[in-house]
Amino acid sequence: MQNILILTNIAPNYRKPLWLKLLQTDSFNCSFAYGENLSIGIPQIRMKEFENSSKSNQIQRLKNIWLKNIILFWQLGALAIILKSDYSVVVFLGECYCLSTWLSAIICRLKGARVVFWGHGIYGNESRLKLFLRKNFYRLAHQHLVYGRRAKRLMIALGFKAEDLFVVFNSLDYDRHKAMREQYRTLTKQEVYPFFRNQCLPILLFIGRLTISKRLDILLHAANSINSKKPFLNLVVIGDGPEREKLEKLGQKGIAGKWLHFVGACYLEEKNGRYLSVSDLCVSPGNVGLTAIHSLSFGTPVCTHSNLNNQGPEAEAIVDGYNGFYFKENDVADLIEGIKKWLLINPDRELVRERCFRIIDAYYNPDYQLSVFNRMVSS
């Protein structure tokens, strides 16, 4: 049986279900080495939950050393693990900014271990210098696990072999969400959204950090325009961040009219699941990322912009006109038209809900990801 090491910059909490499946599989022996970076605002796995587990010896902590507080960093302890241990496959985070990965990957190759990079692959918006660096960095690996089919196509176009590229997608807490989606099927808008004046109107939702890159100003301009004569929809914004004050000022009319509500940060998945389950459309005007997977997991279609060069790979989960739609990047008029069209021509909410579930059940879950790991290892 092969011994596999996965080295990663952090241990994000959303990866916990996948980590558990990788630790419990009988197909190979899997170990993890991880660093920490609490400043980025991503909840991380509480390792105390593994301390009394039989798998605790398969998880090691590293120290991330940032070079003068810039994007480059070194993982202290990674080289020691690789030099002292005998792993047949070593999976690294596929980021060239981790300087220790360059040297660690070379040492693994010299030792005869298979090197795998797990990451975004090629984005499609790289400058010439960045593309040059990424291409040469990626060639240190024998194989790649990438988050989307588009990244695979872009890497093939650059000369990487298709048989060495595995699309692993991304996932959240799939089993928990699947149980919750059944539990919330009978919820009503009146139960979940008592703060709206008219809860029967279609409900638009955003969930995530309130940052400039999310372009929520576009969403508020669109909602203000659609509701200019009389309320046609409600809008709920879940999350907090540096843009909140500006957005609340932009949405004063909606707040006063009780068709716009800012919930603030919410880390209780039971509440988030309730909000998502009875909403009609999740709108993420900037890059969408894992918000798309979160929303589709609860049966809510997703709208985001169509410039995939500036998108997260999770945008691929949206099939235009099927479980959501795309609009022209930064185009408020096109967003307004898209929202109106979607809400008017998609009255069968249950059909759309099942379409959302279908894509998650097929690809964006830890079971599918484990099957990709099995194929990658056995290859």
N, C-alpha and C positions, 0 to 999 in steps of 0.2 A: 504493500500500500504506500502511495506517495505521500511525502510530508510537504505541506505547503505553508509558506509564511506570507501574510498580508501586512505590508507596511503602509501606514497612512498618517497623514499630518494631524488629523483629529479623529475622534470617535463620535460622529454625530448621532444623536439619539434616534433619528429616523432610520438609521441603519441597524438598530438593535435586532429587529426580527430576522434580518438576513444573517447577521453575525451568529445568532442562535442556531439557525439552520445549517450554517457552514460548520459550526462547532459540533453539531450532532450528527452530521452525515456519516454514513458508513463507507462512502466512496473514496475518501482520502482523509488524512489527518491535517487539520487546519489550525494554525496559530496566528495570533495577531500581535502587532507591535504598533503603538499609537502615541502621538504627541497630544499636546493641549494648546488651545488658543481661545481663551474665554472672552477675549475682547471683540470677537467678530459677531457675537450675539446669537450664535447657533447653539441650541441646547445640546449638551453632550451626554453620552451614556454615563450613568452613575456606576462606577466599577465596583462599588460595595456590594452590588447585587450578585457579582460573580465570586466574591471572596470565599464563600462557603460552598461553592460549586466544585464538582470534580474537574471542571474545565479551567479553574483559576490559574493553573500552571501554564495554560496555553495563551495567556494574555500578558503582555509585558508593556510597561510604560517607558516612553522615550521623553527626551527633553528637546523642545524646539528652541533653537537659539536664533533670534532675528538679528540680522546684520544692520545695526544702526537704525532700527525701527522701520526698515524698508521691506519690500515684498520678498526679498531673498531670505532664505533661512537654511539652517543646518540641523539635522536631527541627530542629536548627541545620543550615542548608544546603538545606532543602526548598524554601523560597521562592525562593532563588537559582536552583535548577534549573528551577523552573516559569516564572520570569520570563524566563530566558535561552533556554529551549528551546521548540520548537513541537511539542507532542504533541497528537494528536487525541483521545486517551483517557487519562485519568489515574485509576489505581486506587489508592485510599487504604485503609489499614487502617480498618475501620469502628468506631473507638473514639473516643467523644467526649472521652476523657481526654487525647488528644493535641491540645493547644491550637493547635499550628501548622496542623493539618488544617482547622480552621474557616476560618482566613484563606486558606489555600492553595486550598481548594475554591471559595471565593468568587472568587478571582483567576482560577482556571481557567474558571469560568462566564463571567466578564467577557471573557476571551480567546476564548471560543467553543469551549473544549475540553469534551468530555463527561466528567462526574465519576461515578465508580463507587466505592461503598463495599463492601469485602470483609470480612465478619465474621459475628458471631453473629446480628445482627438483634435482634429482640425475644425476650427470654428467657421472659417470662410471669410473672415473680416481682418485677417492678420496683415500687418505691414510686411514689406519684403524682409526686413531684418527679423521680425518675430517669426515669420514663416520659415526662414532659414534655420533659426535656432530650434524651432519645434521639430522640423523634419529631421535634423541631425540627432536631436535628443531621442526622438521616437525610434530611430534606427538602432538604438542600444537594446531594444526589446525584441524578443523572438515573436511575441504575440501581443495583441491589444484587446482589452475589454473597453468598448465605447458605449456611451449612453444612448446613441441614436443611429438610425439607418443613414441619415444625411452625413454624419461624420464618417461613417464607413465608406460611403460613395466618394467623399472628398479625399480620403486617404488612398483609396484605390486609384483615383485620378493622379495622385502624386507618386505612384509606383509601388505602393504597399500591396502585398498579396492578399487577395480576398479571403483565402483559407486561413490566414493568420489574424483576421479581424472578427471579433465576436461582439454582437450587439447585446448588451446586458440590461439596457434600459435602467429604470430607477424605481424605487418603491417606497411606500410608507408602511404604517402598521396595518397591513392588509387584512389579517384575520380579525383583528379588532374592529376595523371599519366595516367588514362584511357583516359581522354580527350586529353592529349598530345600525346599518342601513335597513335591516329587516325590522329592527325595533322601532325605527322612526318613520316607517312607511305610513302610519296612520296619523301622524302629526298634522296640525293645521297651521296656517299662517297666523291665525288669531292667537293661538297658544304661544307661538315662538316670537311674534313681533307685536306685542301689545302697545309699543311706543309709537307706531304709525297711526295716523288719523284714519286712513282707509286701508285696512290690512288685505282687502280683496284685490288690490291692484297688483300687477306683476312686480316681482321684487328682484332688483339687481343687487349684486353683492361683490365686494372686494375683500379679500383676506390676505394679510401680509404686512410687511414693514412699510411704513409711510415714508418713502424716500423719493428723491428726484427721479431716479431711474424708472420708477413705476408709473410715472406720468399720470398721476391721479387728477391733475388739473384738467386734463383732456376729458376724463370721465365726468367730472363735475360740470364742465362747460356743456357737455352733451346732455346731461340730465337737466340742467337749467333750461336749455333750449327746448327739449322735449316737453317739459312741464311748464313752459312759459305762459300758456293760456289757462290750462287747468291740469291738475295732476294726472299723469298717464301711468306713472310708475313710482315705486319706492326704491330708495337706494340705502343700503347699509354698508358701512365701512368698518371692518374689524381689523384692529391693529393699532400700533403706535409708532412714532418715529419723528424725525426732525421736521417733517413737512406738515405735521398735524395742525399747527396753529394757522398756517397759511391756507390750508384746505378748509378749515372751519370758517374762516373769513369769506372764502370764495363760495361757500355753501350756506351763507346766512339765511337766504330766502327759503331754502329747502328745510333748514332746521326749524325756522319759524313756522313753516307750513306743515311741519310734521310728516314730510315725505322723505327726509334725509336724517339719518341717525349715525353718529360716531360711537361705536361700542367701546373703543379703546383696546388695549392689549388683552387677549384672552388665551390662556394656555390650557384651559380645560377642554379636552377633546370632546367630551359629552356636549358641551355648549356649542362648540364650533360645528359639530356634526348636526345638531338641531338647526342651526342657522343655515347650513348648506343644504340640508335635506329638503327644506320647503321653499328655497329660493328658485327663481326661474332662470337666472343667468348669472354666471360669475364673469366679471369683466376685469381684465388686467391689461391696461392700455400700453404699459411698457413691457419689459421682458417678463415672461410668465413663470418659468421655473417649476418647482414642485407644487405651486398653487394649483396648476392644472391637474395634477394627479390627486391632490387633496379634494378638489371640487368634483371631479369625475367619479371618485370613489364613493361619493354620497349621491350620485345621480344628477348632478347639476352641470349643464353644458357650459362651455368656456369660450369667451371671446378674447382675442388678443391680436396684435398687429402681425402682418404677413411677411415682414423682413426677417427671414430666418437667420441672416448673418448676425442680427442683434437679439437673437432669442436664446432661451435655454433649450436644451435638447428635448425637454418634456413637452414643448409645443407640438412635437410630432404626434402626441396622443390625440390632438384635435383633428378630426376629419371634417373638413369644411362643409357645412350644410348638413352634417350627420349628427355630431355630438357637440356642435359649436360652430364658430365661424371666425374668419380673419377679416381685418379691415386694413386700409392703407396706413402705414406708420405715420403717427403724428397728425392724421387728417381727421379733425373733429367732425366735419360734414359726413365723411364716409362712415364714421363710427355711429353717428346719429341714424343714418339710413340703415345701417346694419342692425342696430338694436330694434328699430321699429319693424323692420322686415322680419326679423327672427321671432319677435313676440307675436306678430300678427299671423304668420304662416305656420307656426309650430304649436297649435293648440293641444295636441296630444302629448301631454306632459309625461304620461307613463311610458309611451314609446321612446321618447327622448331619454328618459331615465334608464331604460334597459340598454339603450345604445351606449350610454356613458359607462355602465357597469361592464359591458361586453369587452371594451378595450382594456380595462383594468384587469379583469379576470383572465384575459388572454396573455398579457405581456407585462404589465406594471405591478408585479407582485413577487415576493421572495421565492416562491416555488418555481416560477419561470426563471428567475435569476440563478437559482441553484442548478437548474437543468443546463443553463449556459456554462456555468463553472464546470459541471461534469463533462460537457462536450469539450471544453477547452483543455481540461486536464487529460482526458483520454486521448486527445489528438496528439 
